[in-house]
Amino acid sequence: MTPLYNLAINLYGLAVRLAGRTGNVKAAKMVAGHHDTFSILEGRIEKGRRYVWIHAASLGEFEQGRPLIERLRAERPELGIILSFFSPSGYEVRRNYDKVDAVVYLPFDTPSAARRWVETVDPVMAIFVKYEFWGNYLSQLASRHIPTYLISAIFRKGQIFFRPWGAEFRKILGCFTTIFVQDENSRLLLESIGIDNVIVAGDTRFDRVTDIMKTTRTVDAIERLASSHRPLMVFGSSWPADEGKYIPWLKSHPEVVAVIAPHEFDSQRLETMRRNLSLSQGDTLLLSEITPDTDLTNVRAVIVDSFGLLSSLYRYGQIAYVGGGFGVSIHNINEAAVYGIPVIFGPRHQKFREAYGLIDCGGGHTVASTEEFDRIATSLLTDTALRERSGKAAGKYIRDNLGATDTVYSHIFPHK
């Protein structure tokens, strides 16, 4: 890569290290993780075994790649799998994932780190999930003629690849053996800059949420709430900005039971949520406080204070709200839609094809204000026919988009 690119990477690394020393917990975890990366690899890699390297930026990208990882493990057990993350929110949750041989942080994309990584892992192929275009890593792979794939990718006209000054970044795309994109628009954009090693495969996330639905867990406390025949709404991956939009509505609809799963939480965040949710017509409990003997008759809201349950909780709801859309971007709306319920989300959904797809079919509803949330949530709550029609559309949209994992796998591993 160019000296300017390498300088930017080094400056970014320096900023993360400084942030880690001044109290940023995520930055500190990343720095510590980078320090351990090569010792973990050297302890896990078996001499003479062939490895596939799979990289996911964070937890959401891991979930997209997971159907391919688990199929690879089941059908090609002779191949080892090295899984890397860039973000602590991915690594810290999946560091003990047992379907791969090692889970590590990917060091910053400097020439020396990229060279050492490829020499240490010596992969027979590399698979990047959705995005993360690290120039030095990709150049190392290309120079060694290692097949390299990008899966579930989606491209937009405003990205740097399609800008007049994006020539160096267009070269990065040329390092991929094949790019599997989510839609035809992405293929056409890549074709416009001379990238034609592209296959429209769809999004493996649809396959993943369907797998999750088939293996969903029972959550006894929420099952008891759902059996009370009160309308139940699940608020998943909730942030404070989301809560500012929907809590006023909850306070004006005492007939509704809310199950709220915050995206991140600590004791202070939980206490603040509890205080903000002071619903005069009923109680607010943490999920961890509920025992088999707890009387749930007057419970209006349950705050989920543990991770790993959200994908199982959506099945109890008549309506779902998925957070993040009043911050950086929405979280996984497919995870709710797969259960055949209407999904509401905020305005920052431009990077997600499924958001537009759900809106177009009537299964998804975007809101940009407290007033819009009130209007749409009230309509879905009170109009049973609308709610059922929207839910059926959401479920059908998921079913109609299955199969990306099959397409990718059969192309990468054509003989098995």
N, C-alpha and C positions, 0 to 999 in steps of 0.2 A: 504493500500500500504506500501511498504518498507520505512524505515527511510530515505534512500538515495533519493527515489522519492519525499517524502514530503519536504526534504531539498531543492531539486532542484526547486520545486514549490514555496517555500518561497523565495528563492533567485531570482527567476524570478519576483515574485511580487515586491520585493524590487527594482529591476532594473527598472521596469516600473514606480514605484512611484518616483524614483530619476530622471528618464527621464522627467516625467511630471513636476517636479519642475524646470527643467533646460531648458524648452522651447519646448519640444516635444509636439506638439498639440494633436496628436493622443493618446499619453500616458496620457496626462492630462485629455482628455475626458473619457478615460477608467477608470481612478481612480475616477473621479467625478461620473461616471455612477455606479461603484461598490458601492459607498457610498449610492446611492439612491435605489439600487435594492430591498432591503427588505421592505422599506417603500412603494414603488410602489406595490409590491406584497400584502402587508397587506391591502392596500387601495382598491385593485381590486378583491381579492379572496372573493367569497361569501361562507359563512358557509353552509355546506351541499351539495354544488354542486361538481360534479366530474370533474376533470381536466385532460387533456392530455398535457404533457410537450413535446414541440418540440424544439430541439436545432440545430441551424445552425451556423457554424463558422463565415461566412461573407455573403456578398450579393449574391455571386454566389451560395452558398449552399442554401440560402433562396429561390432563384429562382428554384432550384431543388425540394425543399420541398413544394413550393407553390401550385402545383396542388393537392397534398394530403391535405394540410391545407384547401384549399377552398372547396374541396369535403367533407371533414369532417364537415366543418361549415354548408354546405348546407344540408347534409344528416343526420347529428347527432347534431342538434342544442342544444340538452339537455346537451351536453358535453362542458365544458369550454376549452379554449386553452391558454396555456402560452407559449410564444415564447421567446427564449433566444438567444443572440448573444455573441460571444467572441470578435469580431473585431469592432472597431468604424465605419469602412466603411460599415458594415451591419446595425448596430444599428442606426447610425445617419441618414441614408436614410429611414429606415423603422420603426422608433420609433412610428409613428402615423398610422401604418397599421391597418385597421379597421376590419379585418376578425378574429382577435384574441382578447382575453380579456386583455392581458397585454404583453408589449414588454419590456424586461429588458436585462441588461448585466448579463452574468453568472460570478459570482465571481471566483477568482482563486481556483484551485482544492485542497484546504486544507481539512483535515478531518473535522474540525469544520464547515467550510463553506458548505461542501457537506451535512453534517448532518442537519444543519439548513435549507438548501434549500429544502431537501426532506421532512422534517417535516412541513415546511411552505406550500409548494405546495401540498403535499400529493397526487401525481398523480396516476391515475388509470393505466396509462401506460406512457412510455417515448419513444420518437422517435428521433434518431440522424441522421443527414443528411450527408452522404458520409464519413465523418471521424470525428476527435476529440474524442480520446479515453482517457477520463479523468477517471483515476483509482478510485479515491475516490468517485466520483459521481456514477460511475457504480457499485462499491462495495456496496454503500448504497442502490441502487435500488435492487440489487440482494439479499441482506440480508433481505429485506422486501418483497421479492417475487413479485415485481412489474414488469409486462411484459415490456421488453425493446427491441426496434428494431433499427437496422441500415439499412438505405435505400440508394439506388444508390451508394453502396460502390464499390470500385475497389482496388484490391491488386496487389502488384508487388513483385517480388522475393527478391529485395534488402531491403525490409522493415524489421524493427527490429523483428517482429513476427516470421520471418523465419530464423533468425540468431541463432547460437548455444547459445548465451548469452541472448536470448529474452524470457526466461521462464516466468518472471513476467508479461511481456506484453501479452504473450499468455493467461495467466489467465484472463486478462482484457476482451479478446474476448469471454471467457466463460461466461461472465455476460449477454450477449445478448440472448434473447429468440429466435430470428430469425435474421439472417443477409441476407438482400436482396442485391445481387451483380449484377454488370452490365454485367459480362461475365463469360463464362465457365472457363477461365483460373483462375479467382479469386476463383471460387469454388474449383478447383483442388488444388490450393495453400493452401486453408484453410483445405481441406481434408487431406493434407500431414502433418498437425500438429494436427490432431485429432478433428478439428472443423467441424461438419457435420450438424449443424442446419442452413443450407444455402439454399437459393432459388435463382436461376438465373432469375431475373425479368427485367433486362435492366435498362435504365437510365431515370428517370422521367423528366429530362431536355428536352428530345425530346417532351414530352407532353406539357411542359410549352411553348416552343417556338412556337409550333403550336397554342396554345391558344392565344398567343400574336399576331401572324400573323392574326388571325381572328378578332382581335379587334384593329388593327393598327390605329394610328392617322394620319390625313392629316397635313403635314407641308407645308403651302402655299408657303413660299419662295423657298423651295427645289423643290416643285412641278413645280414652274415656271422655275427653272433652268433645270429640267428634260425635260420640254416641248420644250426646245430650240433645241433639237435633237443633242446636242453635247454629246460625250461619258462622262458618269458620273461615278466616282469611289468613293465609301464610305470607309473612313479610320476610323474604330471604335476602341475605347479604346486605343488611340494612346499615346505613351510615347516618350520622346526625342530620345531614342535609335532606335525606329521604324522610326521616322522622318528622322534620318540620312541615312536610307536606301532608303526611297521612295521620298524624296523631290528632289534629283538630277534627278530622272526619270520624275517627274512632270515638272521640268524646261525644260526638253528636249522634252516634248510632249505638246505643247501649245493648241492642240485640245481637251485636256481632262479637264473636270471640276472636282474639288476635293471637297468633303464634309468631313471635318475632325472633329471628336468628340474626344477630349482629355480625357483620363481616369480621370485625376484630373487637376484642373486649378485654378489659381488666377490671379490677374491683371498682375503680372510680367510674369507668364507663357504664358498668352495670348499675351502679347507684344513681347516676345521672339519668339513665333511661327509666329507671323505676320511678324516680321523682317526676320526670316529665309525663309518665304514663299514669299519674294519679287519677284514676278513673273513678269518679264518685259513685258510680253505680255498681262497682265490683272491685275485686282484688287483683293485684298484679303479683305474680309469683315467678321465681326462677325455676327452671325445670329441675334443677338439682334439689330443690326444696320439697318437691312433690313425692310423697310416699304412697303406697297402695291404700293407706287409710285417710289420705287427704281428701276433704270434702271440696269438690270442684264446682259446686252449684253456683257460687257467686264469683267465680274466677272470670275476669274479663280479658286478661292478657297473661301469656306465659312467655318469658324471655328465655331463650335457649342459651345456656351458659356452658356449652361444650361443643367441640368441633366434630364434624363427620356425620351429623344427623340430617342436614338440610335436605339432601336428595331424597330421603325417606319421608320427610315431613310434608312435602308438597302434596302427597297423595291424600292427605286428610282435609285439604282445603277445597272450598267451592270456587275461590278466586285466589290468585297469587299476585303479589307485588315483588318485583326483583330490583334490588337497589343498585346504586353506583351511578345511575344516570344523571344525578345532579352533582357528580364529581368528575372523575376522569372519564369513566365510561361504564356502561351497564355490565353486570355480571352474567352468569349463565342462565339465560331465559329458556333455553331448551330443556333444562333440568326440571322446570315447572310444566312447560307445555306438553311434555311427553305423557303426563297424566290426564290430558284432555280437559284442562281447565283454562279459563281466560287468564292472560298474563298482562299486567300493567307494568310499565317501566318509564324511566325519565327520558329527557330529551337527548342526552349524549349517547346515541346508539349508532352513529354514522359508520363505525368501523365494522358493523356486524350485519352480514347479509341476512341472517335469520330474523333480525328485528324488522327489516323491510318486508321479508316474506310473511311473517306473522301478521303484520299490520295489513298487508294486502289481502290476506285470506280472511281477515276478521278475527283471528285468534289472539292478536296482540293489540295493545292500546297504549299509546305514548302520551305522557302528560308533561306539561312544562310549568305548572303552577299548582298551588293549593286548590284553587278554584276548579281547575281541570280535573285534578284527582277527585275532588268531591263529586263532580258531575258524572265522571265515568264510573267510579266505584259505586255510586248510588244507583246508576242505571243497571249495572250488572247485578247488584244486590236485589233490586226490586223487580226487575223484569226477568222472570224465570226462563222464558223462551229465548231471550237475547243471551243470557248466560250459557244456556245449554248449546245454543247454536255456535257461540264463540268458542266454547270448550271443544266441541267436536271439530271445529276448523283447526284449532291448535294441534290437536292430536293427529289429525290427518296430515297436516303439514310436516310433522316429524316423520310419520310413516312414509310419506312420499319422497323423503330425502335420505333414506337409508342406502347403504351400499358402498360408501366411499372407501371403507377399509378393504373390502374385497377387491376393488379396482386397483388400489395402491399395492396391495400385497401380491396380486397376481402379476403385476408388471415387474415388481422388484424381484420376486422369487417365482419366475415362470415355470420352473420345473417341479414345483411341489405345492 
